[in-house]
Every structure is written in structure tokens, then in C-alpha cells.
Amino acid sequence: MKRLFLFSLIMVMSFMTAACTSKPTVELVHVSAEIVKDKSVSGQTGIMDGNKVMKYVTPTVLSYKILVKNTSNQKIGDSKKPVRFKLAPSDELISVVTETVGSNVLDFEKMNGGYTGNGEILSNGTAEYSLFYELGTDEDLGSYQQIPLLPSKEKMDELQNKKFDAVLILTVGEEEIARFDLRTYATGLPPDIHQKVEKELGTKFVVPVLDHFQVKLAEMMYPPLVNNEVIGDRRVAVIVYTDQKGPLIELTNEQKEQLEKKQRRKFYYGEYEGKPLIRMEISNEKNSLFDAKLQQIEGVEVEYSFKEVESGNYGVYAFQLERSSYFIIFQISDRFTDKDAVEFIRRILTNHK
């Protein structure tokens, strides 16, 4: 009996030790990366003439904004050992930056820019981290060119395409607690989620990446059940974008069962908080708009119409591809225009080729 008690005590102590020393779990909720000229992001640089500031210039910067969530039941970081973050660019991104602006401005140790972040993350709380790297200026300052001029648009486009080629590393003291490959965000959805939804739909589709927008939801809608029989074979992948992606909306097991069994829906990504601004449905059956106009985009006939309702103005677009059809609703505003909607569709079509 003493041996059994001693063995049980050792097991309990081992479990408690493991629970106390287990690595906290952190979820990457959102990351954005954009090349901007914005005083509120980077501040301004004084152009000096001797000891006097001759002019203030707003540099163009590569800016990252990151939101992480502590999903463990313990606080992460404190005043003695705060949470630190670092962006580790890939060799390819470093090469593109060096070729584009003339030097490796992404060197985190030299920090040619600025950063802010939370030193601690409460249990089930979120933390924000932001950083920017100065790339140069579009202003020709002549003999006072103390900030390098930006290169051509083509060179900047190369950097735009590679901006997510980096890994986010979080540490507390000497311990690394998490790392995230930001390239998963360059496809709109994490690759593993994208592949699962494609498999369920039975065809490939494109989820464009949009500056200032993030995917808040990816779900599948399945054919209805009537008298325990599946009616038809129509499956729809639904992708929803927002401009302010918040924390994950937690569902109970009962709610999940309600979704899957009664509503015939299954969430694969999200749902995260945020106002839905773009809703894209990709179906294995054809869709068509009633009383719509037509236009050609990348050689594909696209139906479209505009609706004005109490909640705002909307552009509705539909087009068919070989094995799928797209039905997309955009909320149209000064920030996202009908031209942006056409460009969004163009990116889908060019990536399908």
C-alpha cells in the first residue's frame, strides 16, 4: 500500500510540475504587411542644413501589424521577463530588400525604423505588436538627399510580393515560446485550411490577399437533408473578409452540432469578430444574376449589378469557370470602390490560369 501511495504521489507531482513548466500556447490572430507613406505610422524625418531642420519628410516604410492571443490559462511575460518579438526575414526577402533599396534595412539589430509591443499577455488576452522599416522617400531633395530615393515601381512591386516571407518569433527571457511563418498569410488562408476546403469542394479556387483586409471566416455549406436523404450535390465554399479582424468567436459543442447537423455548415477557419465587407461563394454548380450587366475581365464574361440598401452600397458579381462558379458581394465605399472589386476578380482569374 505504501509503494502504491508513493508511486501515485510521484505521478501527481510529475503532472503538476509538467503543468507548471509547460510552454504557454499562443495563437496568431492577425498580421498585415503593407508599404505605406503615412506620418501616423512612421513619424517624420528632419532634413538638416547644418544644425537647423530645413524640412520634415515622411518616409515610405514597410509596416507590419500583428495581433496574437494567449490561449493558455497563465499570464505570459512580466516586468522582469517581458515578451519580446522579432521578425526574421527569409534570405529571399533580404535579397529583394537589399536589391530594392540598396541595403538590408530589415536588420532587426540595427532597426532602421521603429517598433512597439506588449510586454505581457494575460490569460485568454491579446497583444499587439507593430514595427516598420524605412525604405526611402519619393521626394527629390537635391543636394539635401539625406534619405535615399525610392526605386522604380517595378522594384517596389517585387518587394510587395515578398513582404510576408518572414517568421515571427516570440520569446520570454531566453525561452522561445512561439514562431509563426507569415507566408501562410500570403495566400489569404493558411495553406492547410485552403487545401481542406478545396478537397471538400472538389475543385481548386483562389483567395486573394488584400491590403487592409483579412479573412474572418472560411466555411463549407453542404446539400440539405430531407427525410434523412441528401438532396442534390451542391456544395459551396464561403470566404468572408473584414477590415478589422478581432478575436475568435468561440462556439460551444452544441452550437457546432447545430451548424453541422441542422444547418449543414462547417467552419474551417474562424469565425473571427469583424464586420463582413466581402462575401465570396465558390460553388460546384453554376450561378447567375438576374437583370445584370456584362463585362469582360481577363477574357471571362462577368455579370454584375449594384444595389443600394439601408446598410450601404453593394456590388454583386458572378462568373463561371470550368469547374466552379463565383458569386461575390462587395460593400462599395470610398475605401473599396467598384474598380477595386474588378481588380479583386482580375487577381482570381489570373491566378486560375
N, C-alpha and C positions, 0 to 999 in steps of 0.2 A: 504493500500500500504506500510506504514511504517513497519507494522508487517511482511509482506511478505519479505521486504528487509532485516529486522533484522534476520529473520529465514534463509534466503539464505546466509547472511554473516556468521552466526554461522556454517552453514553446510560447507561452503568453508573453514573457519578457522579450523574446526574439521578435514576436509580432509587433509589440509596442515600439521596439527600437526601430524596426523597419518602417513603421508608420510615421515615426518622428523624423526619420532621416530620408524619407522618400523624396525624390525630386518633385517640386511643385509643377503642376501642369498648366501650360499657358496656350491660349488659342489666338491665332492671328485673325482678327475680326475684319480689318480693312487696311489696305495700303493703296496710296495713289502716288504716281510719279508724273511730274509734268515740267516742261521747260517754260518758264514764265518770266515776264518783266513786271514785277509788282512790288511797290515800295513797302506794302504791308507784310510781305514775305521776307524780303532781304534787307530792308532799310536802304540807305543811300551812302555812296562813297564820295568823299570830298576830293575834288581835283585841286591840287595845291599849286600855288605860284609863290615859291619861296615859303614863307611861314603863314601865308594867307590862303584861305579857301576861295578859289576863283569860281567854282561851280560844283553843284551836287548832281551826281549821276546815279540813276537807278540801274544796276547791272541786270543782265539776263542770267537766270540761275536754273539749275536742275534741282527741283524741290521734291522732297518725299514727306508724306504724312502717313503715320502708322498708328493703328489702334489695336491694342492687344487686351485680352481678357484673362484674368486669373481664375481658372476653373477648379482650383483646389480649395480645400477648407482651411487654408492657413494663409496669413499675410506673407507677401514676398517683398523682401528688402526692408531696410530701416535706415536711420541716420548714420549708423556705423558702417553698414554694408548696403549701400543703395543699389537699386537695379541700374545696371549700365547697358547701353545698347551700342551696337556697331554695325555698319553696313560694309560687307566685304564684297566688292565688285569682282566679277569674273575677269579673267585675263583678256577675254574678248572685249568686254566693256571698257577696261582700262586702255586697250589698244585703240578703240574707237575714239575715246575721250582725248587721248594724247594726240592722235592724228587730227582731231577736230579743232581743239583749242590750243594745241602746242605744248601742253604739259599735263601731267596726271593730277588734275585738281581734285580727284576723288581720294587722295591720300588722307585717311582719317586722322593720322597723327598730326599732319600739318594743318588740316581743317581750314581750307580756303573757303570759308562760308560761315555757317553757324548751326547750332542745334539746341533743342530744348527737350526735356523729358521728365517723367515722374520717377522719383527715387524709390517709391514703394507702391505696391498694388495690393489693395485689400482683397480678402477672400470674396470671390464672385464679383470683384470690381474690375474696372477697365482703366487703362493708362494710355496716354497719348505721347507719341514721340514724333518729332519733326526735325528735319535737317535740310540744309541747302548748300549747294556748291556753286560758286561764282564761275560763269563761263566766259563772260566778257560783256561788251557793250555794242549797241548798234549805232552809237554816236561817234562821228569822226571829230576828234578833238585836236587834230593837227599836231603841233609840237608839244601839246599837253596830254598826249595819249598815254596816260598812266595806267589805263585799263585796256587790255588787248581788244581789238575789234573782233566781232563775231565772224566766223567763216561763212561760206555760201550756204544757201538754203539746202542744197543737196547734202552737204556735210552735216548740217544740223538734223536733217531727216534721218541720217544714219544713226545718230545718237538717239533720236526719238524712238527708233525701232529697237534699240538695245537697252533702254533705260531700266528695264526690270531684270537685267542679267546680273543679279546680286543676291547675296544671302544676308538676312537679318540675324544677328547673334545677340542674345540677351544673357547677361551674366550677373551674378551676385557675389561680390568678393572675387575669389579665384575660380568659382564654380560656374560653368556654363549651364544654364537652365533650359534654354530653348534655342533652336535655329530654324529659320524658315526660308525656303527657296522662293524668291519673289517671282521667278519665271512662271510659277503656276498662275499668277495673276495676269500674265501677258496673253492668255487665251480666253479671258472673260470668266471662265470657270476653271477650278482645279482639274488637271488632266484626267485623274482617276474618276471624278464625278462626270466629266464630259463623256468619257468612254462608256460608263454605265448607262447614261441616259440614251446615248446613241444605240447601244445594244438593245435597250428596251423598245426604242422607236423603230429599229430595223433599218436605219439609214443614217448617213453622216449629215451633220449640219454645222453651221458657223455661228459662234457667239462673239461678235466684235468687241474689242476693248475700246472704251470711250473715256477720254479725259473728263474728270469731274463726275463721272457716273460709275456705279458699281452694281454688280448683280446681287440682288437681295433674295432671290428665290429661283430654284430650278425644280420643277415637278413634272411628273407624268400623269396624264389623265387617260384612263382605260375605258374600253367599251362598257356600257351599262349592263347590269344583271336584271333580268326579268324572269321571275319564277325559277330562280337559280340557274338560268341559262344566259350565257354571254350573247348579247345582240350585236352582230357586226364585228368588224375588226379595226375600227377607227381608234388610233392612238395619237395622242397629242403631247408633245413636249412643250412646256410653258416656261419661258425665261422672263423674269421681271427685273428691270433696272430702277435704281433710285439715285439721287444725288447726295443723300445723307444717310449712309448705311449705319444703323445702330446695332445694339446687342442682339443676340439670337433670341427669338421668341420661343421659350420652352413650351413643349406640348406634353400633356400627360399621356399615359398609355391608353387611357380611354379615348382621348381626342385623336390619337393616332389610329386607333381601331375604327373610330367613326369615319375618318378620312379614307382609309384604305378599303373598308368593307362596304360602307354605305355610299360614300361619295365617289368611290373608285378613283382616288387620287393618292399619290405617294410623293412625299418630299424627298429629294435627293440632296438639296443644298438649301440651307435656311429653313424657315423663313426668318430673315433679319428685319428689324424695325426700319422704317423708311417709307416715304411717300412713293407709290408706284408712278413712274413717269414714262416708262416704255414697257409695253407688254408684247412679247413675241411668241406666237404659237407656230410650231412646226408640226405638220400632220403628215401621215402616210396616205391621206386622201386629199383630193382637190378641194380648194376653197374658191369662192368667187364673191365679188362685191356687187351689190345691187345699185344700179344707176351711177356707175363710176366712170371716171375719165381714164384715158390710157396714156402711157408714156413709155419710151424705150430707155432702159438703163442697162448698159453693157450688153446690148443685143437681146435683152429679155423684156417681154411685154409685162408691164406693171400696172395694175389697176390702183386707182387712188381716189379718195374723196376727203372733204374736210367737214367737220361737224363743230358747231358752237353750242355748248350747253352751259348750264349754271356753274359747273365746276371748272370750266375753261374751254380752250380751243384744242381740237384734236385732229390729227391727220391719220387716216386709215389706209393702209397699203396691203396689197395681196399680189402674189406672183407664184407661178408654178415652176418647179424644176423637174428633172427626170424622175426622181423617186420621192419627192417631198414637195409640200407647198407651205408657203409662209403667209401668215396673217399678222400684221404688226400695227399696233396703235401707239402713236407718239403724242405726248402732250406738247403742243406747239406754244412757244413763248419767245421773248426776245433772246433768251439764253439758248434755246434749242429751236431752230427755225425749220421750215419746210426744206430748205437747202441742206441742213444737217441731216434730216430724215433721208433725203435722196443719197447723201454721202454714206450714211449708215448702210443702206441697201446695196450701194455700189461695193462696199467692202465685203459684204456677204457674197455677192456674185463673183467678184474677182478671186476670192479665196475658195470658191467652189470649183473653179476651173482647174 
